[in-house]
Amino acid sequence: VEYRVFENAPPSLAGIFEKGAAHGDKPFIYYEGETWTFSRLWSEAGRFANALSGGLGVKKGDPVAIAMRNYPEWCAAFMALISIGAVVVPLNAWWKTEELRYALKDCGAKLVIGDDKRLDLMAPLKEELGLRFIAVRCARDFAGHRWDDLVSRANTDQRPRVAIGPEDDYAIYYTSGSTGNPKGVLLTHRGGISTLLSW
C-alpha cells in the first residue's frame, strides 16, 4: 500500500517534543497554583526517562500504563515513555478495578504510573498480574517507587538516545467498549506525527 507522508517530519514524536521544548520558559501547563513551562516539562520528562530506562529497566517496545487524573506529571510521563521507545498505555481514569484488570492483562503492561485513587483500585491486581507501581503525588506502601524520588535521583535531564523509527509503535489506546470489552488500538509514531502536522 502506498500512502503520502510528510517528507520533512522528524522520525519520532520525540522530535516533536524537542521542538516544543524550544519555547523555553513560556508557560505550557497551568494546574491549580502551579505553572509548568515548556523547559520544566521537558526537563522533568528527561529525568523520568532516565529513571525508567536506567533503574527500572524499561526498554524499547515495553508497554507501560498511565492511570491518573490530569496532573502535569501525566504529560511528563507520556513524553518520557515515548521518547525512550516504550509503548504508553493511557488508562481511562473513570475505570474501576475490573476494567483496569482487563486492559492491563490485554496489553501486558507490568509497570503502572498512577495516582492515589487509581493505585487503590489496582492494588488487588498487583500479585495477580505481576505489577509494579510508581506513585504520583501520593505515597502507597505497596508502590515500589514514588515519582518525586525517581526524578530527583536522576543525574541528568538529557533523555537516553534510543533509535526510534516512524513505523515503531508509541501507544495503545483503548476504545470505550460500549458494546463489549474495549479494544486496544496500536498507534505508530508516523501516525501520530502525521496527525499533528495535518492540523
C-alpha positions as CSV (number, residue, x, y, z in Angstrom):
1,V,0.0,0.0,0.0
2,E,1.4,3.4,-1.0
3,Y,0.5,6.5,1.0
4,R,1.7,10.0,1.2
5,V,3.9,11.1,4.2
6,F,5.5,14.3,5.4
7,E,8.9,14.4,3.9
8,N,10.5,16.7,6.5
9,A,8.8,15.2,9.6
10,P,11.0,14.0,12.5
11,P,11.4,10.2,12.7
12,S,9.6,10.0,16.0
13,L,7.3,12.0,18.3
14,A,10.4,12.8,20.4
15,G,11.4,15.2,17.7
16,I,8.0,17.0,18.1
17,F,8.6,17.2,21.8
18,E,12.0,18.7,21.3
19,K,10.5,21.4,19.0
20,G,8.1,22.3,21.8
21,A,10.9,22.5,24.4
22,A,12.4,25.3,22.3
23,H,9.7,27.5,23.7
24,G,11.8,27.6,26.9
25,D,10.3,29.5,29.8
26,K,7.0,30.2,28.2
27,P,4.1,28.8,30.3
28,F,2.8,25.4,29.0
29,I,0.6,23.9,31.8
30,Y,-1.4,25.6,34.5
31,Y,-2.5,23.3,37.2
32,E,-4.2,24.9,40.2
33,G,-1.4,27.2,41.6
34,E,1.4,25.7,39.5
35,T,2.8,26.8,36.2
36,W,4.9,24.4,34.2
37,T,7.0,25.9,31.4
38,F,8.0,24.1,28.3
39,S,11.5,23.8,29.7
40,R,10.4,22.4,33.0
41,L,8.1,19.8,31.4
42,W,10.8,18.6,29.0
43,S,13.4,18.5,31.8
44,E,11.1,16.5,34.1
45,A,10.3,14.1,31.2
46,G,14.0,13.7,30.6
47,R,14.8,12.9,34.2
48,F,11.9,10.5,34.4
49,A,13.0,8.8,31.1
50,N,16.4,8.2,32.6
51,A,14.9,6.7,35.7
52,L,12.7,4.4,33.6
53,S,15.5,3.2,31.3
54,G,18.2,3.1,33.9
55,G,17.0,1.9,37.3
56,L,13.7,0.4,36.2
57,G,14.9,-1.3,33.1
58,V,12.2,-0.1,30.7
59,K,13.2,-0.9,27.1
60,K,12.0,0.0,23.6
61,G,8.7,-1.7,22.9
62,D,7.8,-2.3,26.5
63,P,4.1,-1.4,27.3
64,V,3.8,0.9,30.4
65,A,0.5,2.2,31.7
66,I,-0.5,5.6,32.9
67,A,-3.5,5.6,35.3
68,M,-4.1,9.0,36.9
69,R,-6.0,12.2,36.7
70,N,-4.8,15.1,34.6
71,Y,-1.8,16.1,36.6
72,P,1.2,17.8,34.9
73,E,3.1,14.6,35.6
74,W,0.7,12.8,33.2
75,C,2.2,14.8,30.3
76,A,5.8,14.3,31.5
77,A,5.3,10.5,31.9
78,F,3.7,10.4,28.4
79,M,6.6,12.3,26.9
80,A,9.3,10.3,28.8
81,L,7.9,6.9,27.8
82,I,7.5,7.8,24.1
83,S,11.0,9.4,24.0
84,I,12.7,6.1,25.1
85,G,10.7,4.0,22.6
86,A,8.3,2.4,25.2
87,V,4.6,1.9,24.3
88,V,2.5,4.2,26.5
89,V,-0.9,2.8,27.5
90,P,-3.2,5.6,28.9
91,L,-5.9,4.1,31.0
92,N,-9.3,5.7,31.5
93,A,-9.3,7.5,34.8
94,W,-13.0,6.6,35.3
95,W,-12.4,2.8,35.1
96,K,-12.9,0.6,38.1
97,T,-10.8,-2.5,39.1
98,E,-12.3,-4.9,36.6
99,E,-11.9,-2.6,33.6
100,L,-8.3,-1.8,34.7
101,R,-7.6,-5.6,35.1
102,Y,-8.9,-6.3,31.6
103,A,-6.8,-3.6,29.9
104,L,-3.6,-4.3,31.9
105,K,-3.9,-8.0,31.1
106,D,-4.7,-7.4,27.5
107,C,-1.8,-5.0,26.8
108,G,0.7,-6.9,29.0
109,A,1.9,-3.8,30.9
110,K,3.8,-4.7,34.1
111,L,4.6,-1.1,35.2
112,V,1.9,1.4,36.1
113,I,2.3,5.1,36.8
114,G,-0.7,6.1,38.9
115,D,-2.2,8.5,41.4
116,D,-3.9,7.6,44.7
117,K,-7.4,6.6,43.5
118,R,-6.2,4.5,40.6
119,L,-3.5,2.8,42.7
120,D,-6.0,1.9,45.3
121,L,-8.2,0.3,42.6
122,M,-5.2,-1.6,41.2
123,A,-3.7,-2.8,44.5
124,P,-5.7,-6.1,44.4
125,L,-4.2,-6.8,40.9
126,K,-0.6,-6.4,41.9
127,E,0.2,-10.0,42.6
128,E,-2.2,-11.5,40.1
129,L,-0.8,-9.5,37.2
130,G,2.8,-9.1,38.5
131,L,2.5,-5.3,38.6
132,R,5.0,-2.7,39.7
133,F,3.7,0.8,40.6
134,I,5.1,4.3,40.5
135,A,3.0,6.6,42.8
136,V,2.4,10.2,41.7
137,R,1.5,12.9,44.3
138,C,0.8,10.3,46.9
139,A,2.5,7.6,49.0
140,R,1.4,4.0,49.0
141,D,3.2,1.2,50.8
142,F,2.5,-1.3,48.0
143,A,4.0,1.1,45.4
144,G,7.7,0.4,45.0
145,H,8.5,3.9,43.8
146,R,7.5,7.5,44.1
147,W,7.7,9.9,41.1
148,D,9.5,12.6,43.1
149,D,12.2,10.2,44.3
150,L,12.8,8.9,40.8
151,V,13.0,12.3,39.2
152,S,15.2,13.8,42.0
153,R,17.7,10.9,41.8
154,A,18.2,11.2,38.0
155,N,21.5,12.8,37.4
156,T,20.6,14.3,34.0
157,D,17.6,15.5,32.1
158,Q,19.1,14.5,28.8
159,R,16.9,11.6,27.6
160,P,18.7,8.4,26.7
161,R,19.3,8.1,23.0
162,V,17.1,5.4,21.5
163,A,16.8,4.7,17.8
164,I,13.0,5.2,17.1
165,G,11.6,4.9,13.6
166,P,8.4,6.2,12.1
167,E,6.8,2.7,12.0
168,D,7.6,1.9,15.6
169,D,4.6,1.8,18.0
170,Y,4.2,4.5,20.5
171,A,0.8,3.9,22.2
172,I,-2.1,1.6,22.8
173,Y,-5.4,3.5,23.3
174,Y,-8.5,1.7,24.5
175,T,-11.9,2.3,22.9
176,S,-14.9,3.0,25.0
177,G,-16.1,-0.6,25.0
178,S,-19.8,0.5,25.0
179,T,-20.9,-2.8,23.4
180,G,-18.3,-5.1,24.9
181,N,-14.7,-5.1,26.1
182,P,-12.6,-2.1,25.0
183,K,-10.4,-2.7,22.0
184,G,-6.7,-1.8,22.2
185,V,-5.7,0.4,19.2
186,L,-2.0,0.3,18.4
187,L,-0.6,3.6,17.1
188,T,2.7,4.4,15.3
189,H,5.0,7.4,15.5
190,R,4.3,8.2,11.9
191,G,0.6,8.1,12.5
192,G,0.9,10.5,15.5
193,I,3.2,12.9,13.7
194,S,1.1,12.9,10.5
195,T,-2.0,13.8,12.6
196,L,-0.2,16.7,14.3
197,L,1.3,18.0,11.0
198,S,-2.0,17.7,9.2
199,W,-3.6,20.1,11.8
